[in-house]
Amino acid sequence: MSAPTAMKPFFLSAAIVLCAGMAASAQSPQLVDRQAEKNTRQVYQFLLGIENEGKVLIGHQDDLAYGVGWKDVKGGSDVKGVCGDYPAVYGWELGDLEHADAVQNLDTVNFEKMKGWIKDGYKRGGIITLSWHMDNFHTGGSAWDTTAAVRDILPGGPRHDAYKASLDRFADFVGDLKAGGFLKRRNIPILFRPFHEHSGFWFWWGNTHVTPDDYKALWQFTVRYLRDVKGLHNLIYVFNTDENFRTEEDYLRFYPGDEWVDMLTMDSYGSVKDLEGIARLKQKLQLLREMADRKGKPIALAETGYMGIPQPDWWTRVLLQGILPEPGAKSISYVLFWRNANDHHYFGPYPNQVSAADFQAFYRHPVTVFEKEVKPLNRQMRKNRKTAPAGPPLITLRDMSTPTPAGEK
């Protein structure tokens, strides 16, 4: 099936970006890094602004690297193959980067090529998020080796230096992620989601293998090291749990503190298969919404998906119902569905897949935001700047990617 060529109807208002007073939160939003670079602050404000507009950015893991029946094809994307547009959020995985000799991640994506795909997506206006399934520092096993290891890598632990060396490699990787012209190259903003799904038991940093105090100490050390020692000022720190919490107390049990976290997120796979599960998901997202509003932080459904997507209308009948905000209410900033590894392990549509036609309807829905809306959004922002109320300048997606070339108006 060929990808549709018609552009998605442009329903976004000029206020989709955040200007003075737009953030309806209990406190002024502040990043963990008070020295965060301008474009990183702009991405953060944009996420808050998307929520206030009731829109949801749509993301996909490893979208540009491979899909069902292809790998490493220039311009490749299963999402684009179905709807004619790239996702607005790109998820990438750094597992195995902790090893000095690693040239590819645990899913066989070459790290140097990954850098190129990250730059390509960002230059078009996409937002980048990184996860990291680190191997177990105590045993050398995988992230799914649940032997306790967190205390080993805390300051004073026997593997602390090895952990710092891994963070050094992370800093080198992120330091290579730059975009813009020769004279105006800027670091690409990154949503960094370390030690994710910690409320589950399946990773060595999971809640049955580490105490809350040790998890918090690890998170805080990681932030301090990357921010203060390595000087990375383009990171947005994303706190993430599985869907297995029931109360605010459950969710915050391992929370390192407002001054250490920029976003509140959750992952959900088990609750997105039917409408009964979606009702539970909406309750938990509402709980996140209430906490985040008090803290002045955006929220997201950082991972989700229905493997194999056997239901033809799943995108609009099920998933969309879980992310649609109530009338007049704020939305989540983004939802990201997991990777398309092959024809028996995939979470996104691909051409001729049974849910592909429904995904096109999902794409056309006015709440969902994909990458192609960057240019019309730019035009509308430019048109409305002269009539914008006094306050900080409007932030466009273009401002978050490449600088305006000299002489361009």
N, C-alpha and C positions, 0 to 999 in steps of 0.2 A: 504494500500500500504506500503510495507516495504521500509525502507530508503536505498538509494544506498550506497554501501560500497566502491566504487572506490574513491580514493582521487582526489581532484580537481587538475588539471594540475598546476604545480608550475612555474609561469611566473615572479615572483617578482625578481627584480635585487638585487645585493648585496648592492646597494646604497639606498635601501628603507629607511634606517635609516639616520639620519642627521649627517654629519660630517662637518668639518670646511668649511665655505663658501657655504654650500649647500642651505641655506635659502636665496631665492631671494627676499628679502624684503627691504624696504627703510631704515630700522633701525634694529639693533641687537635685537632679541626677548628678552623681559624681562617679568618675571612673576610679578604680583601684589605683591606677597610676596617675598621680596629679601632674606628671610631666608628659602625659600621652600626647602623641603628635596630632596635629590639626586634623588630618584626614581620618585618624582613628576616632577622635572625638566626634567627627561628622558622621561616621558610620553608626556610632552609638546613638547619636541624636536621631538618625534616620530610623533605626529600629524602634525607638520610642514613638516617633512620628507615625510610622506604619500602624502601630497599635492604636493610636488615637484616631486614625482614619478608618479603622475597622477592616483593614486589608491584611492579607497573609502572604508573605513571600514563600514561594515553593522551591524546595531544594532537592538535590539528588546526590547520593554518594558516588564518587569515582565516575561522574557522568561523562567526562571527556576522554577517559583512558580506555574504556572498553564497554562492551554491552553484549547482548545476546547475538552470537554469531560473528563478532568482530573484536579486534583489539588494535589499539594504536593506529587509528585511521584519522588523518587530518580532517578536522571539522566534525568528527564523529560524535554522536550523542543519540541514545535511544529516545530521550525525551524530545529532542528536536525532530527525530525521524517520525514521531507520531503527530506532534502539534505544530511543527514548523518553528519552534522557539526553544531557546536554551532555558534551563532553570535559572532562578534568580539567586539561589544559594548553592555553593559547591562544597560538598564535604570531601575531605581527604584524610587518609590514615597514615600515621607515621610508625606503626609497629615495625620493629627491627632497626630503626634508626639508632637505638641505644647501642648497637654493635658497631665498632669502629670500621669494620671491613664491609659493612652492608651497602649494596648498591641498589637494592630494591626492597620494597616493604613486604610484609607477610602475605600480601595478596598479589605479589609479583609485579607491582607497579614500580618502574624505575624512578628513583628519587630525582634524578636530573630532569627527566621528562615531566615528572610531576610538577617541578618548579615552573616549567614552561606552560603547562596547562593552567596552573594557578594564575600566572601572569595573564594568560589569554582571557580567562574568565573575568578577572578583575578589571582589565582594560575595557571590557564591554559593559561594565557596571555591576558585575556579580559580587556577592559577598562570600568570603572564604571562611570555612570553619575546619579546624584540625582536631582529630582525636588521636589517641596513642595507646595501643594495646602493647604496653611494655612487657618484655619477658620477666619472669620471676628472678629477682636479684639474688635470692637465697639459694635457689636450686639450679638456675639456668634453664628451667622449663619455660613453657609458654605463659601468656597472661592468664590462661585457664588452669594453670597449676596453682592450686589454692593453699599451698604451704605458706604459712605466715612469713612475710618479708618486709613489711613496712618499717618495723623497728630497726631492721638491719641498715636501712638507708637514711635514717634520721641522723642528725649531727651526733657524732660519737659512736655510731654503729659501724660494724665491720665492712659494710658495703657502701658507706656514705660517699667515699671518693668515687666509686664506680657510678653512683647516681649523679654526682656533679659532672662527671665526664659525659654522661648521657645528655644532661642539660646543656653542656657546652656544644655538643653536636646539634642539638635542637636550635640553639642560638645561631650557630653557623648556617643552618638550613634556612631559618626565618630571615637571617640577615641577607641572604641572597634574593629574597623576594622583594623586588623593587619594580616600579613602573614609572613611566613618564619620560619626558625628553632628556637629552644629555645634560642640560643645565638645571633641570627641575626633577630629577629622579627622587622618588619618595618611597618609603617603606610601605608595603601593602598591609593594611589592617587585617588582623587575624582574630577570629573568635576561637580561643584556645579552650578545649574541653577535656582537661586531664582527669584521670581516675574516675571515669564516668560509671554510671550504674552502680555506684558503691553500695546502694541499699540492697543489692542482690548478693548472692553467695558465690557466683561463678568466676570472679576474678580474685587474684591474691590481695587486692586492696578492698575486697568486699566486706560487708559489715560483720560477718562471722569470723573474720580472720584479722581484724584490726580493731583497736578500741577507738571510740570517738576522739579522745584526746590525741592519740597518735595520728589519726587521719587529719585532724585539724592542723597538727604540727607539721605534717608533711606538706599539706597545701600551702601553709603560710611560708614555710622555707622555700618552696618552689617559686612562689610569687616574688619573695624577696631576692632570691638568687637571679631570676630572669630580669627583674626590673632594676634592682639596685647594683648587682655585680656585673651582669652581662649588658646592662643598658638597653634592654629591649623596651621601647615605648610605643609599640604598635600592637599590643596584645589586649584583648578584651577577655577577661577570665570568666568562664562559663561553668557554673555549678550544676551537676546533673545527677539525678537519681533514676532508678527504675520506677515503674508504675505501682509498686507494691506498698506505697504509703497510704495511710487512711486519714491522718490528722496532720495539722501543722507541726505538732511536736514530732511526729514520725519523720516528716520531711526535713526538719531542721536538726535532727539528732547529730549529724556529722557536719553541720554547717560551720565553716570557719569564722564567720562574722561578716557583717556588712562591709567593713573596710577591706575585705579580702576577695569579694565576689562582685562581678558586674552584672551577671544574668542568672535567673533561676529557670532551670529547664528540667524536663523529664523525658524518658523514652517510653514508648508503649508499642508492644507487638500483640500481646494477648487480648487487648480490649478493642482492637480495631477490625475485628472480623465480622461483626454484626451490630445491629442497632442497640441491642441490650448492652453490649460491651461499650459502645460509644457513649451511652448514657453515663456509665461509670467514668469514662475518660473525661467527659465534660465537667463532671463534679470535681475531678482532681485538677483540671486546668483552671477551674474557678477558684479553687483553693490557692493555687499558685498565683492567680491574678490578684487575689486579696492580699497575700503576703508581699508580692512585688510592688503593688501600689503603695503600701506603707513604706517600703524601702526605696522607692523611686527607681526600680529596675525593670527592664523588659523581661518577657518570658518567651519560651519557645517549646515546641514539641521537637526535640533535637534528633530523634530517631523514631521511625515508625515504618510500617509496611505490612502487607499481607502476602506472604511468599506464594508465588505462582498466580496470584490474583485470579482465582477461578470464577469469581462473580462478575458477569459482564458489566453491571452498572455500579461496581463497588466505589468508584471514585466519587460519583455524585450522590449515590444512595446512602453510602456509609461514611467514608472518610470526610467528605465535605460537611456532613451534618455534625461531625465532631469539632471542626475548626471554625464554623460560622459563629460570629459573635451575636449575642442578642441585640435587638434593635437599640441603637444608641450606645451600646457598650463597646469597650475596647476589645481588640482581637489579640491573639498571640502574634508575635513578630514573624515567626516562620515555622514551617514544618518541613522536615527532610525525610524522604523515604530512602531506604537502604539500597545497596548496590545490585546491579544486574550482572552476576558472575557468569551465568551460562543459562541454557534453556531449561534447566531444572532447579535453578536457585536464583531467583530474581524477585525484586520488589517494586520495580517500575515497569511501565508499559514499553512495548517495542512494536514496530510495525507488524500488523496482522495478529497481534496478541488479542485474546478474547475481549479485553477491556479497553482496547485502543480507541474505539469510537467514543466511549464514555469519557475517556481522558480528554478528548478534544472538547467535550462539553464542560468538563472540569476546568480546562484551560480558559474557555470563554467566559466563565462565571466572573462577575465584576469584583468579587472579593479576592480571587487568586491573582497573584502578581508574578509574572515571568520576566525574563530578561529583555524582551523586545520592547517593553514599555519604557525603556530608558530614554529613547529619542523623543517620543511624544511628550513624556514628562519634562524633558529639558525644554522643549519648545513652550510648554505651558508655563514653566517656571520663568523663563525669560520674558514672556508676555506679561506676567503678573508682577514682576519685580517693581515696576514703576508705581504700582498701586498698592504694594504691600505696606502694612502698618509699620510705624517706626519700631526699630529693634534690631536684633542680629540679622545678618543677611540670610536669605533662604538658602538651604543646602540642597543641591541637586545630586542625583546619582553621578553625573559627570564630574562634579566637584570631588567625589570620592574616588575617582579613577585617574584619568590622565589630565594633566594641566592643559589649559587653553593655550594653543600655540601663539607665539607672538604675532600680533597683527590681526588675529581672528576676532570677530565681533559676535 
